[in-house]
Amino acid sequence: MKFGSRDLIWNIEGSPLYSFYLYKELYVDPQTGNVVYDDYNKDGKITAADRQVYGSVWPKFFGGMGNNFAYKGLDLGVFFSFSYGNKVYNHNRFFGEAGGARDANRIIFASNVDRWQKPGDVTNTPRPDGINNNNYKDDGSRWLEDASFLRLRSLVLGYTLPKSITERVKLDRVRLSVTANNLFLITNYTGLDPESSASSSQNAQGIDLGTPPQPRSFQFGINVSL
């Protein structure tokens, strides 16, 4: 059973739901600049029968952790979220690392500077060879990345004015606060955001294509009790 973009994500008996079903890239041949794929069924040629399960959109574990701290009039609340072991298919790289070879594509990533150019070059970026040909398979494992992350989801810092001040103006309580969301992110994912999804559909999760990152925001507040 196939889901997602261009049959990248499958449900296969014996494998996790929403597994990536891809051609496994082994290396770039230094002599030809071509990608060498794993001949999974050992028949001497690369066909659809060589695709294999290569990770899943589901993490091995995920969760969140938070705490609140208080000292005299100050209070601090923090909340982290994390995920480990899930994969994201970076479709942005598929287009951006094709050296301009992709149809209607005008995006060229800086990584193309390191592409294979002459025999003997050792690189992970092959030579451009046209549309959907050997080196730029839309279902190759080169575009699949680890999406594990640790994110500071929110941080709230508050200060409650002393009673000696609020009573002078006949107020019971005054609290000033600042809230920061998505303050920092730790991840090995090379795209903008490891939680990216090209679609709101649950069947297309794990595919990043032109998805903007979650915004960083700051909010200031004042809470007054009479």
URNOR-V308916 format. One line per field, one symbol per residue. ss: DSSP state (H for helix, E for strand, L for the rest). A space follows every 50 residues. Layout:
# URNOR-V308916
ss->???
This chain:
# URNOR-V308916
ss->LEELHHHLEELLLLLLLLEEEEELEEEELLLLLLEEELLLLLLLLLLHHH LEEEEELLLLEEEEEEEEEEELLEEEEEEEEEEELLEEEEHHHHHHLLLL LLLLLLLLLHHHHHLLLLLLLLLLLLLLLLLLLHHHLLLEHHHEEELLEE EEEEEEEEEELLHHHHHHHLLLEEEEEEEEEEEEEEELLLLLLLLLELLL LHHHELEELLLLLLLLEEEEEEEEEL
